Amino acid sequence: MNPPAVTPGSFSAWLLAMRPKTLPASTAPVILGWALAASAGHVDGMLGAGCLLVALLLQVAANLANDYFDARSGVDRADRLGPIRVTQAGLLTPRSVLIALLVCLVAAMLVGLWVASVVGWWLVGLGAVCMVGAVAYTAGPFPLARLGLGELAALVFFGPVACTGTFAVLHGEPTAAAWAAGLVPGLHAAAILAVNNLRDRQSDARAGKITLAVRLGEQGARVLPLALVVLGNLAAAPVARLTGQPLVYLALALAPLSWPLLDAMRQTPISPALNGVLARTGQWEFLTCVVIAVLVVF
């Protein structure tokens, strides 16, 4: 049953479609890449803002694509444990969701072309891959989610592509430190998706969506996000070493503070309660990246 405040076609329905609680996954890596570039003496607010806008638009596009194509394929059903999906619930028409998806992709392309015109046209190829990736998670003849590659895609696109890519735009070429930094948000973004797929494991299996959580079984699917968060926390160490910034080692102090989140991943029943764990994982990624960004700059 839909919450009373959400009516078909309303602004609240569009907020549900865009999934604002997931957006730290795209903002965190850009902030970290921007901070690394700033520490190297490269600060261009307009280009940095352009990278951030492209990342946000592509994530919203990915969320809309997931909503639209999972409804079409029958993966999203009324008995799902996750938040309401607007296409399946009839809160927005499939046509309007598809149009919004295309608008986000076109807007991301236009901003990306402007950034490429300033920085270099090599960005066009990377941008094209990102646009395909935003849709290919749930669409196309071989959706990544159905192949169990969702977590790997999240690690790559929300990690090195977003973080190291932002650094390359602002600095000129990636460094070993920038590649290492990309692992922090990448591993945590993969953990977000792993929690999502743990929650949806049974319904995905019934719909033929063979995610990594379906392949691993419940016990393995619980260990996966926990391991990814721990590895993301520990990735601060190579960032500190490669940047030559000893202060970044202080970010390792966050690792023990993640225990309540890890315990929730391990013990929360397969139920809507995992929605809260998913949101907390996104918040943890954002906190970790911001802390490292501040330590890198100062």
N, C-alpha and C positions, 0 to 999 in steps of 0.2 A: 504494500500500500504506500502510495507516495505521500511525503510530508505535506501537510496542508499549505505551507508557505510556497511550495513549488507548483506553479500552474503552467500549463502548456504554453510555450512561446515566451515565457517571462525571462527577465534578466537572471533570476535565480536558476532557471533551467540552463541558460548559457554558461553560468558559473559552474554548474555541475559538469557540463560538457567539457569545459576547459581544464577542470581539476586543479585549481590553484594550489592545493596542498602538495602537489607533485613538482611544482616549479623550482623549488630549491635545487633539484637535480640538474637543472640547466644553468641556474645563476651561479651556483657555488664554483663550478670549474672555471667559469669566465672570470670571476672575482679573483681566484687564485692565480690564474695565468696573467691577469692584469697586474697583480701585486708583484709577481716575479719580474715582469717587464719594468715596472716602476723601480724596483730595487736595482735594476741594471741601468737606470737612468733614462728609460724610454717611457714617457707619459704623454699619451695623446688621447684626451678625453673623448673626442668625437669618434675616433676609431674604436676605442674601448666600448663606448656606448653602442656603436654599430654591431660589434661582436655580441654584446649582451642581448640586443634586440633580435638579432638573427637566431640566437640560441633559444630565446623565449618563444618566438614565432614557430620554430621548428618543433619544439616540444608540444605546444598547443596543437599544432597540426598532427603530431603523432597521437595525441590524446583523442582528437576528433576522428582520426582514421581508425583507431582502436574501437571507438564507440560505434562508428558507422559499419565497419566491416564485420565486427563480432556480432552485431545484431543481424546482419544479412546472412551470416554463416550459421546462425543458431547457437553460437557459443554463449551469448548473453541471454539468459532466461529469467523469468520472474522469481525463481527460487535461488538466485545467486546470493552469495554472502556479502559481496562487496557493495560499495555505494551504488546508488541508482545510476543506470546507464540510460541516457536521455532518449536515444533512438529506440531501444527495446521497450522502454516504458511509455513511449508515445508523447513525451514532453516536447520533443522537437521532431519535425518531419525529417525523414532520411534525406530529402532533397536539400533542406536548409543546412543540415550538418555537412553534407558533401560540398555545398557551395562555400561554407565557412572554412572547410579544410583547404579548398583551392585558393581562397583569398589569403589564408595564412601562408601557403606555399609561395604564392606570387609575391606577397609582401616581403617574405624572407629573401626571395630571389632578387628583388629590386634593391633592398638594403645591401645584400651580399655583393651585387654588381658594383654598387658605389664603393664599398670597401675594396673590392678587387681593382677598381680603377685607380685607387690611391696607392695600394700596396703592391699589386702584381696580379696578372691574370691567371697565375697558377691556382689562385683561390677558387676559380670557377669550377674546376674539376672536383675539388674537395667539397664545394657547396652542392654540386650535383649529386655526389655520393650521399651527402647528408640528407638531401631531399628525398632520395630514393629510400634511404634507411628509415626516415620518419614514417613512411607508408608501408614499407616491406615487412614490418614486424607482424602485421595482421593481414596484409593484402598481397595479391599476386599469386602466381601458381605455386610458389614455395614459401609461404609465410614463415618468417624466422621463428615465431612462437611455436608453430606446429613442428618445427625441427629440433626444438630444445635449445635454440641458440639465442634466446632472448637475453639471458644474463650476459652472455659474451658481447652481444651487440650493445647493451647498456654500458658495459665496462669500456668498450672502445669509443663509442660516440659521446658519452657523458664524461669520459676521462681524457685520454690523450687528444682526441679530436677537438673537444671544446677547450680544455685547459692549455695544452701544448699549442693548439692552433691559435688561440688568442695571443699567447706569448709570441708566436712566430709573426703574427700580424703586426704587433707593436714593436718587436725587437728586430725582426728581419730574418732570423733563422733559429730553429729550436736548439736548445742545449740539453745536455744530459740531465741537468737539474729540472728542466721543464718537462722532460719525458717522465722522470720519476714523480714529479708533482702530479702529473695526470693520473697516476695510479690511485691517489687518495680519493678524489671524487668518483673515479671510475669504479673502484671496488665497492664504494658505498652505494652508488647508483645501482650496481648489480644486486646489492643486498636489498634495496627497496623492491626491485622486481621479484627477487626471490621470495620475499615475504608475501607479495601479491600473489605469486603463483602457488605458494604453500596454502594460502587461504582458498584459492580456487581449484586446488588439485583435483578434487572429486568431480566437480562440475565440468572442468576442462576435459577430464578423461572421458566422461559420458558423451561429450560433444566431439570427441576425436581430436582435441587440441593437445598434442603430446608435448607438454612443456618439460623442462628439466625436472621440475618437482614431481610430475607424473612418472618420469623415468626412475627417479631416485627412491620413490616411496616416501611415506610420511617422515620416518626417522631421518633419512638422508636430506629431505627437504627442509627439515628443521636445523640440521647442522650447517647447511649451505649458507644461509644469510648470516649466521653467527660467525662462521669462518671469514666471510667476506668483510664484515665490520672489523674484526680483529686485524686482518691483513691491511685494511685501509688505515686503521689507527697506527700500525707499525710502519707504514710507508713514510711517515714523517721523518724517520731516521735517515734514509738515503737522501731525502730532500735537504736535511740539515747538512749532511756531509758534502753533497755536491754543490750547494750554494755557498758553503763556507760560512754559514750563519749559525753559530752555536746556539743562539736563542731558540731556534726552531726545534731543538731537542726537547724544549719545554712542552711541546705539543704532545709528547709521549705520555705526559701526565694525564691526558684525557683518557688513555686506554683503560685504567681501572674504573674511571667514572662511567664507562659504558656498560658496566656490569648489569644494572637494572634493565637496560634495553636487551642485552644478551639473554638474561634470565626470562624476560617476557617472550622472546623468540622461542625459547626452549619449552616454556610451559603453557603459553596461552592456548586454549582449546581452538580447534578448527571451527571458527565462528566469526560473527561480525566484530568481535573484540580484536581480531587481528588488524582491522582497519586502523585502530589506534596505534598499534605497533608499527604499521607501515608509515603513518604520519610521523611518529617519533624517529624512525630510521632516516627519513628525509631531513628532519630537524637536526639530527646528529651529523649528517653529512655537511649541512650548511655551517653548523657550529665549528666542526673540525677544520673546514676549508677557510673560514674567516679567521680562526685563531692562527693557523699557519700563515695566512696572508699578512696579518698584522705583525707576526714575529719576523717574517721575511723582510718587510718594509722597514721595521724599526730595529 
